[in-house]
Amino acid sequence: MRTALLACWMLVLLGPMNTAHAADPANPLITDHGLFRPLVIVSPQRDNDAYQRMQTQFKTSRAKFQARDMVLYRVENGQGYRNDEPMTRFETQALLKALALGDDAPLTTVLIGKDGGKKMQLEGFVAPEKVYHIIDQMPMRAAERD
């Protein structure tokens, strides 16, 4: 009886510990936790105009991107990339699963904090300045600047 009660309490206490990088070891967000702020952009089509504009603008503001300890994940047509390096199919699927997105989702941008929590999820075009503003409002970012 005591063991069963203890097991129930463990489930109650440990159950809510589900973060953006769930338990799948293929999920690349696991290695970013505490080090980087992942920005994930999912586009069902590589030639999407809004997606192309976003890529151009983020490349143009690369110094601001790097100053905020960010890493860029892109998933286009089901193929994933981390900082322009191809990811495996397993890593791509684990990333999408952790964010509850499909590779056929509309153009979607997700910002993950260093703590692993989802800070923003928007569909359609997202300007880099909007992302940088959200990051700059984070308490951890303020502590990094001090």
C-alpha positions as CSV (number, residue, x, y, z in Angstrom):
1,M,0.0,0.0,0.0
2,R,2.8,2.4,0.9
3,T,4.7,1.6,-2.3
4,A,1.5,2.2,-4.4
5,L,0.9,5.6,-2.6
6,L,4.5,6.6,-3.2
7,A,4.3,5.7,-6.9
8,C,1.1,7.8,-7.2
9,W,2.8,10.8,-5.6
10,M,5.8,10.4,-7.9
11,L,3.5,10.5,-11.0
12,V,1.7,13.5,-9.7
13,L,5.0,15.4,-9.0
14,L,7.0,14.3,-12.0
15,G,4.1,14.2,-14.6
16,P,4.1,18.0,-15.3
17,M,7.9,18.0,-16.2
18,N,7.0,17.8,-19.9
19,T,9.0,20.5,-21.7
20,A,9.6,21.5,-25.3
21,H,12.2,18.9,-25.6
22,A,10.3,15.8,-24.5
23,A,12.2,12.5,-24.0
24,D,13.1,11.6,-27.6
25,P,16.9,11.4,-27.7
26,A,16.9,12.3,-31.4
27,N,15.4,15.8,-30.5
28,P,18.2,18.3,-31.2
29,L,16.6,20.8,-28.8
30,I,18.1,18.7,-26.0
31,T,21.6,19.8,-26.8
32,D,20.6,23.5,-27.0
33,H,19.0,23.6,-23.5
34,G,20.7,26.2,-21.3
35,L,23.1,27.3,-24.1
36,F,21.0,28.7,-27.0
37,R,17.6,30.2,-27.9
38,P,16.4,28.0,-30.8
39,L,14.3,29.7,-33.4
40,V,12.4,27.1,-35.5
41,I,10.9,28.1,-38.8
42,V,8.7,25.5,-40.5
43,S,7.6,26.0,-44.1
44,P,5.8,23.4,-46.2
45,Q,7.4,25.0,-49.3
46,R,10.9,26.3,-49.9
47,D,9.7,28.8,-52.4
48,N,7.1,30.5,-50.0
49,D,7.5,34.3,-50.5
50,A,7.1,35.1,-46.8
51,Y,9.6,32.3,-45.8
52,Q,12.2,33.6,-48.3
53,R,11.8,37.1,-47.0
54,M,12.3,35.9,-43.4
55,Q,15.4,34.0,-44.4
56,T,16.9,37.1,-46.1
57,Q,16.1,39.3,-43.2
58,F,17.5,37.0,-40.6
59,K,20.7,36.6,-42.6
60,T,21.0,40.4,-42.9
61,S,20.7,40.7,-39.1
62,R,23.1,37.8,-38.3
63,A,25.1,39.9,-35.8
64,K,21.9,40.6,-33.8
65,F,20.9,36.9,-34.1
66,Q,24.2,35.7,-32.7
67,A,24.4,38.3,-30.0
68,R,21.3,36.7,-28.5
69,D,22.8,33.2,-28.4
70,M,20.3,32.0,-31.0
71,V,20.4,28.9,-33.2
72,L,18.3,28.6,-36.3
73,Y,16.3,25.5,-37.2
74,R,14.5,25.3,-40.5
75,V,12.2,22.6,-41.7
76,E,11.2,23.0,-45.4
77,N,9.4,20.3,-47.3
78,G,10.0,17.9,-44.4
79,Q,13.8,18.3,-44.5
80,G,15.4,19.8,-41.3
81,Y,18.4,22.0,-41.0
82,R,20.3,23.3,-37.9
83,N,22.3,26.4,-38.8
84,D,22.1,25.4,-42.5
85,E,23.5,21.9,-41.7
86,P,21.1,19.1,-42.7
87,M,19.5,17.1,-39.9
88,T,18.6,13.4,-40.1
89,R,15.0,12.4,-40.7
90,F,14.8,11.2,-37.1
91,E,16.1,14.5,-35.7
92,T,13.6,16.5,-37.9
93,Q,10.7,14.3,-36.9
94,A,11.6,14.5,-33.2
95,L,11.9,18.3,-33.4
96,L,8.5,18.6,-35.0
97,K,7.0,16.2,-32.5
98,A,8.4,18.1,-29.5
99,L,6.8,21.3,-30.9
100,A,3.5,19.6,-31.8
101,L,3.9,20.6,-35.5
102,G,3.7,18.7,-38.7
103,D,6.0,19.1,-41.6
104,D,3.0,20.2,-43.6
105,A,2.0,23.0,-41.2
106,P,1.6,26.5,-42.6
107,L,4.6,28.8,-42.3
108,T,5.2,28.7,-38.5
109,T,7.9,30.3,-36.3
110,V,8.6,29.1,-32.8
111,L,11.0,30.7,-30.4
112,I,12.3,28.5,-27.6
113,G,14.1,30.1,-24.5
114,K,17.3,28.8,-23.0
115,D,15.1,27.3,-20.3
116,G,13.5,25.1,-23.0
117,G,10.1,26.8,-22.8
118,K,8.2,27.9,-25.8
119,K,8.2,31.8,-25.8
120,M,6.5,32.5,-29.1
121,Q,4.6,30.6,-31.8
122,L,3.3,32.6,-34.8
123,E,2.0,31.7,-38.3
124,G,3.0,33.7,-41.3
125,F,5.7,36.2,-41.8
126,V,7.6,37.2,-38.6
127,A,10.1,40.1,-38.7
128,P,13.4,39.5,-37.0
129,E,12.9,42.6,-34.9
130,K,9.8,41.1,-33.4
131,V,11.8,38.1,-32.3
132,Y,14.7,40.2,-31.0
133,H,12.2,42.4,-29.0
134,I,10.7,39.3,-27.4
135,I,14.1,38.0,-26.4
136,D,15.2,41.4,-25.1
137,Q,12.2,41.4,-22.7
138,M,13.3,38.1,-21.1
139,P,14.7,38.3,-17.6
140,M,17.6,36.0,-18.5
141,R,18.5,38.2,-21.4
142,A,18.5,41.3,-19.2
143,A,20.8,39.5,-16.8
144,E,23.2,38.6,-19.7
145,R,23.5,42.3,-20.6
146,D,24.3,43.4,-17.1
